[in-house]
Amino acid sequence: MIFIILSMLTGTFMELSIILAIVFFHELGHYIAAVIHDWRIKQIMLWVFGGVMDVEEHSTRPVKEEVIVTLAGPFQHVIIYLGLIVCNEFQLLPNSVLDLAYYYNTVILLFNLLPIWPLDGGKLLLQCQSLVFPFRKAYYSTLLVSMIISIIFLVIQLVFFPFTLSAFLLLLFLFMENRNEWKQRYYVFIRFLMSRYYNGPSKIGSNSIVVSHETMVLDVFSKFFRDRKHAIYVVFPGNRRKSIDENDCLHSFFHDKSYSKTVGEITDYMT
């Protein structure tokens, strides 16, 4: 509401209306894709510089499905380009409005594709890394990369371009958002494990984890991949091996509160 009032006072209401319309259409793409895949949507927040769709899914959906939902937003910009071409062809809108729409559509599209969490580019970065690395490593590295890139763009904006308060505040906001996420990274990881415990993984593949009996159970969980079911093989002295299912390991952690136990202790108890 503050931005709307300021835009009316400064004569930039048309620019704000175009930006909000593009952001709404962008989030509509995410929403439609999420509904098609039966995601549980809590709310959608629209801001002047973008939007956020808050969902109940916490990295338990297949990576391929999350990629589709993520790309559905940027794809809307292609539709907007096509609509603008039609409007230009049949002269449905003034050239000044079309020029502004072309400009802001391009800026918002490119901005959202930056590899900075929680932008679409940052989500794609996490999803791509999740195909190669365990979830915790993929998530932590995504936050680190996001903070580094935010700082780089802040420096570039201050040194090589005329100072723009809105761009500076936006990049600073993204850096602080990732910094706060970094502080909460442990709880995000636990939320991932809890979602996996109650809902199970997306059973697309399987993976074997071989660990020493002295390995802490949380260190075992740090090796969990998305979209894979894990068979955990515990190596005891004398090269003796026992196996434990990941569900039993998660059950022991959350139900039995085995927070400080080693995987060897849990395996012996289970067997």
Residue pairs with C-beta under 8 A, 6 or more apart in sequence:
3 16
3 48
4 13
4 16
6 12
7 13
7 15
7 16
14 97
14 100
15 100
15 104
16 48
18 97
18 100
18 101
18 104
19 48
19 104
19 108
20 46
20 48
22 77
22 80
22 101
22 104
22 105
22 108
23 46
23 47
23 48
23 50
23 51
23 108
24 46
24 51
25 76
25 79
25 80
26 50
26 51
26 73
26 74
26 76
26 77
26 108
26 112
27 44
27 46
27 51
27 53
27 73
28 76
29 72
29 73
29 74
29 75
29 76
30 53
30 69
30 70
30 72
30 73
31 41
31 44
31 53
32 72
33 68
33 69
33 72
34 41
34 53
34 55
34 69
35 41
37 61
37 65
37 68
37 69
39 55
39 56
39 57
39 61
39 69
40 55
40 56
40 57
41 53
41 54
41 55
41 56
42 54
42 55
42 56
43 53
43 54
44 51
44 52
44 53
44 54
45 51
45 52
45 54
49 111
49 166
49 170
50 108
50 111
50 112
50 119
52 118
57 66
58 188
58 191
58 192
58 195
59 66
59 130
59 135
59 139
59 192
59 195
59 226
60 192
60 195
60 196
60 199
60 200
60 201
60 202
60 226
61 202
62 202
62 204
62 226
62 227
63 127
63 130
63 131
63 226
63 227
66 123
66 127
67 124
67 127
70 120
70 123
70 124
70 127
71 120
71 124
73 112
73 120
74 109
74 112
74 113
74 120
77 105
77 106
77 108
77 109
80 101
80 105
81 102
81 105
84 98
84 101
84 102
84 105
86 92
87 93
87 98
88 95
88 98
93 101
111 119
112 119
112 120
112 121
113 119
113 120
113 121
113 124
114 121
114 122
114 149
114 153
115 121
115 122
115 124
115 125
115 145
115 146
115 149
116 122
116 146
116 149
116 150
116 174
116 178
117 123
117 125
117 126
117 142
117 143
117 146
117 177
117 178
117 181
118 177
118 181
119 174
122 142
122 146
125 142
125 145
125 146
126 138
126 139
126 142
129 137
129 138
129 141
129 142
130 138
130 225
130 226
130 227
132 138
133 141
133 225
134 222
134 223
134 224
134 225
135 189
135 192
135 224
135 225
135 226
136 189
136 192
136 221
136 222
136 224
137 222
139 185
139 188
139 189
139 192
140 185
143 178
143 181
143 182
143 185
144 182
146 174
146 178
147 175
147 178
147 179
147 182
150 171
150 172
150 174
150 175
150 178
151 175
153 171
154 168
154 171
154 172
154 175
157 163
157 164
157 167
157 168
157 171
158 168
181 188
189 221
189 222
193 221
193 224
193 250
193 253
193 254
194 254
196 224
196 250
197 247
197 250
197 251
197 253
197 254
200 247
201 226
201 227
201 228
201 229
202 226
202 227
203 227
203 229
204 227
204 228
205 227
205 228
205 229
206 228
206 229
206 230
206 231
207 225
207 228
207 229
207 230
207 231
208 230
208 231
208 232
208 233
209 220
209 223
209 230
209 231
209 232
209 233
210 233
210 235
211 219
211 220
211 223
211 232
211 233
211 234
211 235
211 263
212 234
212 235
212 264
213 234
213 235
213 236
213 237
213 262
213 263
213 264
213 267
214 262
214 264
215 234
215 262
215 263
215 264
216 260
216 261
216 262
216 263
217 249
217 252
217 253
217 258
217 259
217 261
217 262
217 263
217 266
218 253
218 259
220 232
220 249
220 263
221 249
221 250
221 253
223 230
224 230
224 246
229 246
230 246
231 243
231 245
231 246
232 243
232 244
232 245
232 246
232 249
232 263
233 241
233 242
233 243
234 241
234 242
234 243
234 244
234 263
234 264
234 267
235 241
236 242
236 264
242 267
242 268
242 271
244 263
244 266
244 267
244 270
244 271
248 266
248 270
249 263
249 266
252 258
252 261
252 266
252 269
252 270
253 259
258 265
258 266
